Amino acid sequence: MYAIVEIAGQQFKVAKDQKVYVHRLKEDEGKKISFHNVLLLEDGKNITIGAPAIDGAAVEAKVVKHLKGDKVIVFKKKRRKGFRKKNGHRQYLTELVIEGITAKGAKKTAAKSEAKKEAPVKAASVKKAAPKAKAPKAKVEKAKTAPAAKEALDLSKKTVSELKEMAKAKGITGISSMKKADLIKALNK
């Protein structure tokens, strides 16, 4: 079993008991971390691809130690100008050991869930502050008489893949070459 997971802005292919060197993390040595941005999971014959990440999947790792990478020499020269510049760089790294890969049922940390809870509250308070303008009666009657227009708006919010699935269910052919607007027209017929 292996997974492709995003750690510190980079993607890594990891398996159980594997050592991985990533950009320096803030966690202390010996601490356990779980990464929830799993992009792909392979379990024997089953391959699961996320869009962009797999919900409920996680990779658990343990911080072994913090270290510095090998020295990289950066040498710049411009010929016939006498310009030479030599510089070195050592990247700060963290060594991780992958302890396990969870396919389903992993719970995200509380800090992330609290941030998600706070964001909708702020948005709701902004919406309440703005006064709602009343629509004229003529517009309300048009909205009631045109349910097809309402469906078209709902369809425009869907992704192309969702529209293609709906078209397959209705038995529409030639959907592979259709664009989003063409799919909406075909579904509204």
RODO-2510 file (C-alpha; in nm, 4 decimals, decimal comma):
residues 189
     n   res          X          Y          Z
     1     m     0,0000     0,0000     0,0000
     2     y     0,1286     0,3435    -0,0902
     3     a    -0,0060     0,6984    -0,1054
     4     i     0,0828     1,0258    -0,2677
     5     v     0,0548     1,2958    -0,0034
     6     e     0,1302     1,6673     0,0112
     7     i     0,3715     1,7581     0,2898
     8     a     0,5113     2,1096     0,3341
     9     g     0,4084     2,2148    -0,0160
    10     q     0,5614     1,9147    -0,1943
    11     q     0,4147     1,5826    -0,3041
    12     f     0,5704     1,2566    -0,1861
    13     k     0,5028     0,8910    -0,2649
    14     v     0,5073     0,7224     0,0752
    15     a     0,4641     0,3725     0,2132
    16     k     0,4590     0,2335     0,5680
    17     d     0,7952     0,2403     0,7553
    18     q     0,9534     0,4642     0,4905
    19     k     1,1876     0,7534     0,5793
    20     v     1,1099     1,0838     0,4106
    21     y     1,3092     1,4075     0,4185
    22     v     1,0816     1,7122     0,3869
    23     h     1,1245     2,0873     0,4294
    24     r     1,1547     2,1846     0,7964
    25     l     0,8337     2,1400     0,9967
    26     k     0,7476     2,3234     1,3205
    27     e     0,6745     2,0070     1,5210
    28     d     0,9197     1,8853     1,7854
    29     e     1,1286     1,5707     1,7510
    30     g     0,9430     1,2568     1,8562
    31     k     0,6000     1,4094     1,7932
    32     k     0,3415     1,2340     1,5756
    33     i     0,1765     1,4209     1,2853
    34     s    -0,1008     1,3298     1,0444
    35     f    -0,1302     1,4694     0,6921
    36     h    -0,4826     1,4852     0,5480
    37     n    -0,4011     1,6110     0,1987
    38     v    -0,3810     1,2626     0,0418
    39     l    -0,3982     1,2875    -0,3370
    40     l    -0,3839     0,9174    -0,4317
    41     l    -0,4154     0,5836    -0,2506
    42     e    -0,3165     0,2413    -0,3809
    43     d    -0,4238    -0,0661    -0,1853
    44     g    -0,3377    -0,3815    -0,3765
    45     k    -0,5510    -0,3622    -0,6901
    46     n    -0,7643    -0,0618    -0,5868
    47     i    -0,6444     0,2865    -0,6804
    48     t    -0,8326     0,5870    -0,5416
    49     i    -0,7675     0,9308    -0,6876
    50     g    -0,8791     1,2415    -0,5024
    51     a    -1,0328     1,5523    -0,6519
    52     p    -0,8060     1,7174    -0,5327
    53     a    -0,7787     1,5228    -0,2032
    54     i    -0,9412     1,2054    -0,0724
    55     d    -1,1904     1,2720     0,2086
    56     g    -1,1197     1,0782     0,5267
    57     a    -0,7755     0,9601     0,4170
    58     a    -0,4652     1,0423     0,6197
    59     v    -0,0983     0,9568     0,6516
    60     e     0,0433     0,9297     1,0045
    61     a     0,4119     1,0075     1,0542
    62     k     0,6589     1,0588     1,3365
    63     v     0,9236     1,3324     1,3410
    64     v     1,2589     1,1595     1,3881
    65     k     1,4928     1,4605     1,3798
    66     h     1,5644     1,8009     1,2297
    67     l     1,8773     1,8350     1,0189
    68     k     2,0416     2,0255     0,7342
    69     g     2,0776     1,8894     0,3825
    70     d     2,3954     1,8600     0,1765
    71     k     2,5724     2,1794     0,0769
    72     v     2,4892     2,3068    -0,2692
    73     i     2,7438     2,5392    -0,4301
    74     v     2,5978     2,8237    -0,6358
    75     f     2,8672     2,9670    -0,8654
    76     k     2,7925     3,2542    -1,1020
    77     k     3,0343     3,3862    -1,3633
    78     k     3,0178     3,6262    -1,6547
    79     r     3,2955     3,5735    -1,9018
    80     r     3,5345     3,8553    -1,9893
    81     k     3,3844     4,0778    -1,7183
    82     g     3,5740     3,9602    -1,4123
    83     f     3,2472     3,8761    -1,2367
    84     r     3,2578     3,5668    -1,0192
    85     k     3,0335     3,4938    -0,7247
    86     k     3,0416     3,1804    -0,5096
    87     n     2,7646     3,1054    -0,2650
    88     g     2,6575     2,7980    -0,0691
    89     h     2,3226     2,6761     0,0577
    90     r     2,2136     2,4047     0,3022
    91     q     1,8404     2,3354     0,3197
    92     y     1,6784     2,2853     0,6602
    93     l     1,5059     1,9447     0,6600
    94     t     1,2932     1,7233     0,8827
    95     e     1,3243     1,3462     0,8774
    96     l     0,9895     1,1651     0,9026
    97     v     0,9051     0,7976     0,9406
    98     i     0,5686     0,7007     0,7943
    99     e     0,3833     0,4983     1,0581
   100     g     0,0620     0,4256     0,8726
   101     i    -0,1785     0,5110     0,5943
   102     t    -0,5495     0,5387     0,6753
   103     a    -0,7898     0,5099     0,3830
   104     k    -1,1132     0,6088     0,5605
   105     g    -1,2309     0,7545     0,8883
   106     a    -0,9393     0,9840     0,9674
   107     k    -1,0410     1,2924     1,1635
   108     k    -0,8761     1,6254     1,0930
   109     t    -0,7215     1,8277     1,3728
   110     a    -0,9411     2,0525     1,5857
   111     a    -0,7626     2,3730     1,4798
   112     k    -0,8666     2,3283     1,1176
   113     s    -1,2261     2,2466     1,2068
   114     e    -1,2504     2,5539     1,4348
   115     a    -1,1241     2,7767     1,1545
   116     k    -1,3891     2,6333     0,9224
   117     k    -1,6609     2,6966     1,1833
   118     e    -1,5557     3,0605     1,2293
   119     a    -1,5506     3,1446     0,8578
   120     p    -1,9240     3,0771     0,7910
   121     v    -2,0243     3,2807     1,0976
   122     k    -1,8437     3,5860     0,9605
   123     a    -2,0021     3,5396     0,6182
   124     a    -2,3469     3,5026     0,7721
   125     s    -2,3085     3,8238     0,9736
   126     v    -2,2115     4,0136     0,6594
   127     k    -2,5166     3,8776     0,4772
   128     k    -2,7475     3,9803     0,7620
   129     a    -2,6112     4,3350     0,7629
   130     a    -2,6976     4,3953     0,3959
   131     p    -3,0678     4,4835     0,3490
   132     k    -3,2551     4,2675     0,1011
   133     a    -3,4156     4,4451    -0,1900
   134     k    -3,7687     4,3314    -0,2675
   135     a    -3,8250     4,2092    -0,6206
   136     p    -4,1130     4,3612    -0,8182
   137     k    -4,4211     4,1427    -0,8522
   138     a    -4,3705     4,1049    -1,2271
   139     k    -4,0287     3,9475    -1,1735
   140     v    -4,1671     3,7115    -0,9115
   141     e    -4,4379     3,5931    -1,1536
   142     k    -4,1801     3,5388    -1,4299
   143     a    -3,9699     3,3319    -1,1936
   144     k    -4,2700     3,1133    -1,1099
   145     t    -4,3617     3,0631    -1,4761
   146     a    -4,0090     2,9807    -1,5924
   147     p    -3,8828     2,6745    -1,4025
   148     a    -3,6651     2,5847    -1,7036
   149     a    -3,4632     2,9023    -1,6506
   150     k    -3,4155     2,8092    -1,2846
   151     e    -3,2921     2,4624    -1,3854
   152     a    -3,0490     2,6199    -1,6308
   153     l    -2,9052     2,8283    -1,3481
   154     d    -2,8743     2,5186    -1,1319
   155     l    -2,7029     2,3320    -1,4156
   156     s    -2,4537     2,6142    -1,4680
   157     k    -2,3348     2,5674    -1,1097
   158     k    -2,2511     2,2013    -1,1726
   159     t    -1,9170     2,0778    -1,3044
   160     v    -1,8699     1,9378    -1,6528
   161     s    -1,8244     1,5846    -1,5180
   162     e    -2,1542     1,6075    -1,3241
   163     l    -2,3287     1,7349    -1,6368
   164     k    -2,1846     1,4468    -1,8419
   165     e    -2,3135     1,1953    -1,5869
   166     m    -2,6603     1,3519    -1,6052
   167     a    -2,6464     1,3380    -1,9868
   168     k    -2,5496     0,9688    -1,9753
   169     a    -2,8432     0,9009    -1,7469
   170     k    -3,0789     1,0726    -1,9954
   171     g    -2,9273     0,8758    -2,2848
   172     i    -2,7731     1,1716    -2,4708
   173     t    -2,4964     1,0680    -2,7106
   174     g    -2,1873     1,2575    -2,8238
   175     i    -2,1219     1,4124    -2,4852
   176     s    -1,7457     1,3598    -2,4930
   177     s    -1,6968     1,6423    -2,7450
   178     m    -1,9534     1,8788    -2,5882
   179     k    -1,8610     2,1867    -2,3909
   180     k    -2,0410     2,2946    -2,0743
   181     a    -2,2842     2,5256    -2,2557
   182     d    -2,3720     2,2511    -2,5075
   183     l    -2,4323     2,0021    -2,2266
   184     i    -2,6698     2,2457    -2,0496
   185     k    -2,8642     2,3011    -2,3751
   186     a    -2,8910     1,9276    -2,4354
   187     l    -3,0104     1,8619    -2,0799
   188     n    -3,2744     2,1384    -2,0978
   189     k    -3,4357     1,9962    -2,4155
***
